[in-house]
């Protein structure tokens, strides 16, 4: 399967799309007992019998910062269970893999979206979601959830990224007539990319437009980002996280995205804004990607803001 590269086709991997986070929706009688410290896998004990039919969300440890709003990206370590009359079963455990999950609010089942509202970095939240707020009376066989199963998740929220998140650091001069010019791109606004009327470079080009001061992006980490993608041949935008109104997250350096991204983004610092010029051989190759209008000979231009790494 060819590597994916951008937003709706970006291949954002959620270990379980069931996952939820903190909030103030519903009651706080989650019924389960949770032990352990923030950042370490929690121990979850279930009472005998089936769960009640109400959505319940409880914050066990309080963090700080802005609470998540609809459309924000929440990054969290988590465990997730199904719970029904026949007992409970662990479905997902991000602590085992060492990479958190990414939860795009507004695109989850109703109970998850309700539970996520208000989540803040540093929160530990336990949430119990009944079938009526989850997968309904049909359940979801793909995720081993039956029609009568509730979902229970404990989440340690690492970061919340809003639609206005952008690169923050020191601007770097770019004086190369053979590369695109980038302008604008303040808070909540996509950068404007102007492609020169010259032949596209044959090799991958990476330039730092804003130098961030955050941690270095390491291979295998979850990277939160904003980006805009432009065709070299005509300067038209083919995809943009700013246009979709939400940041995205990818596991970098592992083949989840195109080779050009893996090569360019590993080793960069959070807070940076980068200009990438990706030749076909490091993008979609001779096949292109018809559904996105990408041809086999297309050189792709990206401006990427690195928001956080986990």
N, C-alpha and C positions, 0 to 999 in steps of 0.2 A: 504494500500500500504506500502511495506517495505521501511524503511528509506534508502536513498542513502548515499554513502559515498565518492566516489572518482571521479576524474576528469571528463572524458566524462560522467560518471554516477554520478557525484558529486551532481547534482541537483542544479546547480547555478541558482538562481531565479532572472531574470531580470523582473522588474515590466512591462516593455514593451520592447521587443527586437528592437523596432523602434528607441530607444533613441540615441541621438547623443551628441557630445561635440564640443570643440573648434577647430579652425584650420584657415588656410589661403587659403582654396580652394574656387574657384568661386569668385563671387563678394561680396560686403558688403551691398547691398540694400536688406535687409531682409523684408522691407515693413511694418513690424509691429512695434509698439511702446512698449517699455518695461520700467516699473518703479519699484523702490524698491531697497533695499540694498542687497548686497551679503549675502547669508545664510538665507534669508527670502523669502517666496513665492512671485514671481514677479507678477505684474499686466501687462497683455498683452492686447493691444488694436489692433484690426484688421481694416484695411480700408475697404470700401465698394468694392464689386466686387470680382472676382477670382484673385488668385495670378499669377505672371508671371511664366514662365517656366524655370527659371534659378536657379541653386544652389547658395545660398548666405549664408555666414557665417560672423558674426561680433563679435568681442570681446568687451564687454562693460566695463568690469573691468579686469585689468591685474594682474595676479599673478606672481609667480617666480618659479624657479626650472627647471628641465629638461622637455622639451616638449615631449608629447606622440609620440611614434613611432609605426609602425605596429607590432602587437603582444603584446603591452603593455595592462595592465588592467587599465581602468580609472574608478574612483569612483566619482559620482556626484549626488547632489540633482538636481531635474529637474521637469518641467512641460512639457507635450507634447500635441499637438493639431493636428487635421486634419483640412485642410482648402481647400475648393473648391468653386464652383460657387454657392452652396446652403448655404454657410456660414461656420462657424467653430464650432468645438466641442472639449472640453477638454477630452483627452483620458487617461492621466496618471498624477499623482501628488504625488511625493515622500515626499513632505513636510507634507502632511496630515498624512502619516504613521509614519513619523519621522525616516525612514531608507532610505539612499540613494540607487541609482541603481548602478549596476556593469556592465561595458561595455567592453567586450573583443574585442579589435580592431582586424580587419582582419576576423571577423565572423559576421559582420553586413551587412545591405544592402549597396550598393556602396556609396550613399551620406553620410551615417553615418560614414563610414570609412574615407572618404575624409575629413569630417568635424572634426573628432577626431584628425587628425594629428596636432601635435603642441600644444595640450591642456596641460595646466600647472595648478598645484594646486594654487587656488586663482583666477582663471579666471571665469568670468561670460560671457557666450557665448550664443548668439541667432543664430539659424540656421534655414533656410528654405530649404526644400528638395522637389524638384518637383517629380512627378511620375516616370520620366525616371531615376531618381537616387534613387528611393525608391522601391515600389512594382510593378512598371510597369503597363501595361495596364490591368492587371487582378485584381489589388488591393489585399487586404487581409481581407477577411471577419472576420477572427478570431480577428483581431485588429480593426475592424470597419472602415477600410480604403477602399474607393472606387477607381476605376481605374483612376479617374481624380483628386484625392485628393493629395495635397501637405502635407507635415509634417512640423510643426513648433515646435521647442523645445528651451527652455531656460534652461541652465545648470549652476550650481555653482559647479565647479570642486574641490573636496576635496582632491583627491590624484591620483597620477600616479605611477604605479608599473611596472617596466621593468622585463625582463626575468632574469636579473642578480641580482635582489633583493634577499637578504638573511638575516638571523638573525645577529644581531649586539649587542654584550654585553660581559659579562665576562664568559669565559669557566668554566664549573663546572666538577669536577672529577666524574667519574662513575666507581665504583669498585664493581661489582656484577657479579660473574661468571655465574649466572643463567639468565642474561639478555643479549640481543644482544650488540655487540660492534659497535660503529659508528665512522667513520673516514672521513677525507676530507670534502668536501662540502663548498668550498670557493665561491667566486663570480662567479655566473653562472654555478656552478658545483653541481650535486646532491651528497649528503652524501653517503658513502658506508656503508652498513649494513651487519654485519656478525652474523648469528644466531647460538647460542651454540647448541651442540648436547645433549640437555637435554630435559626433558618434559616441555611443555609450562606451564606458570603460569595459574592457574584457575581463578584468579581475575585480574581486570584491573590494569595495571602497568603504572605509569606516572613518568618520570624522566626528570629533567631539565639539558640539556647539555650545553646550553648557557643561562645565565640569562640576559634578557633584562631589560631596564630601562624606557620603555614606559608606556603608560596608561594601566590600567587593562582591560581585555576583559570582558565585561558585557553581560549578557543574553539579547538576542534580537538585538544585534548589528551586523553590517556587518563586517566580518573579512576577510581581504586580507591575503593570505598565499601561501607558497610553501610547497610541501610535496612529499615524496616517500613512497610507500606501498610495503611491502615484505611479502611473506608467511613464517610462522614459519617452516612449514614442510620441505621446501627445500631451503629457502633463496632467491628464485627467486622474482624479481620485477614484480608486476602485474600492477602497475600504478605509474606515476610520473609527476608532473607539470614541473619539470626540463626537462624531456624527451619530453614533448609536447611543451616546449619553451615558456610557459606563466604562470604567477601566476593565482590563482583562488580566488573566493570570495564566502563566505557562510554566511547566517544568523545563528548565533550560539545560542544554548540553546533552540531552539524552535521545535526540531524534524525534521529539514530539513536534517540533517545528522545522521549517526548512533549514538546510545546512548553513545558509548564509546567516541566519539569525543565531544559530548555535555558535558559529565561529566568531561572530561580531560581538555578542552580548556577554559571553563568559569573560570574566576579568575586568569588566567595567564597574564603575562605582554608582551606587544608588544616588539619585538626585541629578544624574546626568541626562542631557538630551543629546542623542546621537543621530547623525545622518548616515544611512546605509544605502549603498548602490549595489544591488544584488544581480549578478549575471544569471542567465537562464540555467547554467550548469549547477548553480547553488540555490536555485529556486525551484521551479516546477519542470525544468528540463524540456526536452523536445515535445513532450505530451501537452504541456501547458495545463490550464485548468479552465475548461470551457464555461463552467457554471459561473465563474467570476470574470469571464472575458479575457483571461490571461492566455496569450498565445505562446507557442513553443519557443519563439525567438524573443520574448519580452524580457527586457531588463527592468527590474522593479526598484523603485526608490521609496525608502521609508524614513520617516522621522519618528524616533522612539524615545519616550520619556520613561526613565527607570524610577518607579515609585517606591518599591520596597522589595526586599528579598528575605525569604523565610526557609 
